[in-house]
Amino acid sequence: MQGRSVMEANEANASLLKRRPNFRSVSFYHSGEGNIHGAGMFWFFSDTNAPPQTAIATLFILVRPMKMFMKTCLLFVVVSANLLGVLTGAVEDKRTCMSEDLLKLLMKTDRCCDGQPGKYVSADRPAFLAYAKTSPKLGSVILFEDVATNIGKHYSPSTGVFTVPQNGLYYFGCMIMSSAKHLVYYRWFKNDTFFSNGWVAKTDHANSQTQNIVLNMKKGERMYIKLVSGGAIHGGRHSYISGYLL
């Protein structure tokens, strides 16, 4: 694995330096538990006509999945490259190559699947956001029918249920707004089991509550919200449910 990592990093480096003769490079390797997990290059500009502030470092080749800190480094470098280009007036073609390559790399190596090396997930990870149009009957699932986002179409506006498409850690959130002078009591359900309470207190005007939940979910499991008791909830994009795979 070490020989392969070094070879691929060196090949990528030679290719870039051939196209960008004013670049210089330094090799790097990331290791853990005695194994090489990644290899690549730091690249920086060497141009006597450019101000020193335009020197930027970047990471390019990753031949095996890296931890979250590597993703953060990559994103930081992309943002830094673009900001430096704006602030210093760096020549456009010296930064667009790296920025575009890095953004493509982030899309491919955004995170590991179940922590297993060599497995990647699509950038189009499941995500949804939907708003309630009307208030349901007491004891019913709240139908958030006004769908704003539904990547993968795993949320059903006709049932109000999100069905988990793959194992993983998921974020779920909601905001429930009550009508004036009415309380609202609602519950989150995981499959058919009560999971979390929600309570919007009665006031002289409309009131609301927001909840955020992070759960390990398995493929096929379901999440939804029921209106348990109280008055009506506000529709018209005042009450919503959302979720996505972390």
C-alpha positions as CSV (number, residue, x, y, z in Angstrom):
1,M,0.0,0.0,0.0
2,Q,2.8,2.4,0.8
3,G,4.5,1.9,-2.6
4,R,1.2,2.5,-4.4
5,S,0.4,5.6,-2.4
6,V,3.8,7.1,-3.1
7,M,3.6,6.2,-6.8
8,E,0.2,7.8,-7.3
9,A,1.2,10.9,-5.4
10,N,4.4,11.3,-7.4
11,E,2.5,10.7,-10.7
12,A,0.0,13.4,-9.9
13,N,2.8,15.8,-8.8
14,A,4.7,15.3,-12.0
15,S,1.6,15.9,-14.1
16,L,0.8,19.2,-12.3
17,L,4.3,20.5,-12.4
18,K,4.5,19.8,-16.1
19,R,1.4,22.0,-16.6
20,R,2.3,24.6,-13.9
21,P,6.1,25.1,-14.0
22,N,5.9,27.9,-11.4
23,F,4.7,25.5,-8.7
24,R,6.9,23.8,-6.2
25,S,6.0,20.7,-4.2
26,V,6.6,18.8,-1.0
27,S,5.5,15.2,-0.4
28,F,3.3,14.2,2.6
29,Y,2.1,10.9,3.9
30,H,-0.6,10.2,6.5
31,S,-0.2,7.1,8.5
32,G,-1.9,5.3,11.4
33,E,-1.6,1.9,13.1
34,G,1.5,1.1,11.0
35,N,-0.3,1.6,7.7
36,I,-0.1,4.4,5.1
37,H,-3.6,5.8,4.8
38,G,-3.0,8.5,2.3
39,A,-0.4,10.2,0.2
40,G,-0.2,13.5,-1.6
41,M,1.6,16.8,-2.2
42,F,1.7,20.2,-0.7
43,W,1.9,22.6,-3.6
44,F,2.9,26.3,-3.5
45,F,3.6,29.1,-5.9
46,S,7.1,30.3,-6.7
47,D,6.6,33.4,-8.8
48,T,8.8,36.5,-8.5
49,N,6.1,38.6,-10.1
50,A,3.5,37.7,-7.5
51,P,3.3,39.1,-3.9
52,P,4.4,36.8,-1.1
53,Q,0.9,36.6,0.3
54,T,-0.2,34.5,-2.7
55,A,1.7,31.5,-1.6
56,I,-0.9,28.8,-0.9
57,A,-0.6,25.2,0.1
58,T,-3.0,22.5,-1.0
59,L,-3.6,18.8,-0.6
60,F,-4.5,16.8,-3.7
61,I,-4.1,13.0,-3.9
62,L,-5.9,10.8,-1.3
63,V,-5.7,7.2,-2.2
64,R,-7.5,5.9,0.9
65,P,-10.3,7.4,3.0
66,M,-9.1,10.0,5.5
67,K,-10.6,11.1,8.8
68,M,-12.8,14.2,9.2
69,F,-9.8,16.5,9.9
70,M,-8.5,15.9,6.4
71,K,-11.8,17.0,4.9
72,T,-11.6,20.1,7.1
73,C,-8.1,20.8,5.8
74,L,-9.1,20.4,2.2
75,L,-12.1,22.8,2.7
76,F,-9.9,25.3,4.5
77,V,-7.4,25.3,1.7
78,V,-10.1,25.8,-1.0
79,V,-11.6,28.8,0.9
80,S,-8.1,30.2,1.6
81,A,-7.1,29.9,-2.1
82,N,-10.2,31.8,-3.2
83,L,-9.9,34.5,-0.5
84,L,-6.2,35.0,-1.2
85,G,-7.0,35.3,-4.9
86,V,-9.5,38.1,-4.2
87,L,-7.4,39.9,-1.6
88,T,-4.1,39.9,-3.4
89,G,-5.3,40.0,-7.0
90,A,-3.5,36.7,-7.8
91,V,-3.6,35.6,-11.4
92,E,-6.8,33.7,-12.1
93,D,-5.3,30.6,-13.7
94,K,-3.0,30.0,-10.7
95,R,-5.8,29.2,-8.3
96,T,-8.7,28.0,-10.4
97,C,-6.9,24.7,-11.2
98,M,-6.4,23.8,-7.6
99,S,-9.8,25.1,-6.4
100,E,-11.7,23.0,-9.0
101,D,-9.6,19.9,-8.4
102,L,-10.1,20.2,-4.6
103,L,-13.8,20.7,-4.8
104,K,-14.1,17.6,-7.0
105,L,-11.9,15.7,-4.5
106,L,-14.2,16.8,-1.6
107,M,-17.2,15.5,-3.5
108,K,-15.5,12.1,-3.9
109,T,-13.9,11.7,-0.5
110,D,-16.3,13.6,1.7
111,R,-16.5,10.9,4.3
112,C,-16.0,7.2,4.9
113,C,-18.9,4.7,4.8
114,D,-19.1,2.9,8.2
115,G,-15.5,3.7,8.8
116,Q,-14.3,1.1,6.3
117,P,-11.3,2.0,4.1
118,G,-11.8,2.3,0.4
119,K,-15.6,2.8,0.6
120,Y,-17.2,6.1,-0.4
121,V,-20.7,7.4,-0.5
122,S,-22.3,9.6,-3.1
123,A,-22.3,13.4,-2.5
124,D,-26.1,13.2,-3.0
125,R,-26.7,11.9,0.5
126,P,-30.3,11.6,1.7
127,A,-31.8,14.9,3.0
128,F,-35.3,16.4,3.2
129,L,-37.1,19.5,4.3
130,A,-40.9,19.8,4.3
131,Y,-43.5,22.3,5.7
132,A,-47.0,21.7,7.1
133,K,-49.9,23.1,5.1
134,T,-52.7,22.3,7.5
135,S,-53.1,20.9,11.0
136,P,-53.9,17.2,11.4
137,K,-56.5,15.6,13.6
138,L,-55.4,14.7,17.1
139,G,-53.5,11.4,17.3
140,S,-52.5,11.6,13.6
141,V,-49.2,11.8,11.9
142,I,-48.4,15.4,10.9
143,L,-48.3,15.6,7.1
144,F,-45.6,18.0,6.1
145,E,-46.8,18.2,2.5
146,D,-45.0,21.3,1.2
147,V,-41.7,19.7,0.2
148,A,-38.7,22.0,-0.3
149,T,-36.0,19.4,-0.4
150,N,-36.2,15.6,-0.9
151,I,-32.9,14.2,-2.1
152,G,-33.4,10.5,-2.7
153,K,-37.2,10.9,-2.2
154,H,-37.0,9.0,1.0
155,Y,-39.5,11.3,2.7
156,S,-43.2,10.7,1.8
157,P,-45.4,13.9,2.0
158,S,-48.5,11.7,1.7
159,T,-47.7,9.8,4.9
160,G,-45.4,12.2,6.7
161,V,-42.8,9.4,7.2
162,F,-39.1,9.4,6.4
163,T,-37.8,5.9,5.6
164,V,-34.1,5.4,6.3
165,P,-32.3,4.3,3.0
166,Q,-29.0,3.2,4.6
167,N,-27.3,2.7,7.9
168,G,-25.7,5.7,9.5
169,L,-25.9,8.7,11.9
170,Y,-28.8,11.0,11.0
171,Y,-29.9,14.4,12.1
172,F,-33.6,15.2,12.4
173,G,-35.2,18.5,13.3
174,C,-38.5,20.3,13.5
175,M,-40.2,23.5,14.3
176,I,-43.8,23.4,15.4
177,M,-45.8,26.6,15.8
178,S,-49.1,26.7,17.7
179,S,-52.1,29.0,17.1
180,A,-52.7,31.8,19.5
181,K,-54.1,30.8,22.9
182,H,-53.5,27.1,22.1
183,L,-51.0,24.6,23.4
184,V,-49.6,21.9,21.2
185,Y,-48.3,18.5,22.4
186,Y,-46.5,16.4,19.8
187,R,-44.2,13.3,19.8
188,W,-41.4,12.0,17.7
189,F,-41.7,8.3,16.7
190,K,-39.0,5.9,15.6
191,N,-40.8,3.1,13.8
192,D,-43.9,2.7,16.0
193,T,-42.2,3.5,19.3
194,F,-42.5,6.9,21.0
195,F,-39.1,8.5,21.1
196,S,-39.3,12.2,22.2
197,N,-41.8,14.7,23.5
198,G,-42.5,18.1,22.2
199,W,-44.5,20.9,23.9
200,V,-45.5,24.3,22.6
201,A,-46.8,26.4,25.5
202,K,-50.1,28.3,25.4
203,T,-49.6,32.1,25.0
204,D,-51.7,35.1,23.9
205,H,-50.0,34.9,20.5
206,A,-48.5,32.2,18.3
207,N,-45.8,30.3,19.9
208,S,-43.2,27.7,18.6
209,Q,-40.7,25.1,19.7
210,T,-37.7,23.7,17.8
211,Q,-36.2,20.3,18.4
212,N,-33.0,18.7,17.1
213,I,-32.2,15.0,17.3
214,V,-29.2,12.9,16.3
215,L,-29.7,9.2,16.0
216,N,-28.0,6.0,14.7
217,M,-30.5,4.6,12.3
218,K,-30.7,1.4,10.3
219,K,-32.0,0.9,6.8
220,G,-35.8,0.6,6.7
221,E,-36.4,2.3,10.0
222,R,-38.9,5.2,10.0
223,M,-39.2,8.6,11.6
224,Y,-42.3,10.8,11.9
225,I,-44.2,13.2,14.2
226,K,-47.7,12.8,15.7
227,L,-49.9,15.5,17.1
228,V,-51.0,14.2,20.5
229,S,-53.2,16.9,22.0
230,G,-53.9,20.6,22.1
231,G,-54.9,22.9,19.4
232,A,-54.0,23.4,15.8
233,I,-50.5,23.9,14.4
234,H,-49.7,26.7,12.0
235,G,-49.3,25.8,8.3
236,G,-48.1,28.2,5.7
237,R,-44.4,27.4,6.1
238,H,-44.4,28.1,9.9
239,S,-44.0,24.4,10.9
240,Y,-41.5,22.1,9.4
241,I,-39.6,18.8,9.6
242,S,-36.1,18.1,8.3
243,G,-33.4,15.5,8.3
244,Y,-30.3,14.3,6.6
245,L,-27.5,11.7,6.8
246,L,-24.4,13.1,8.6
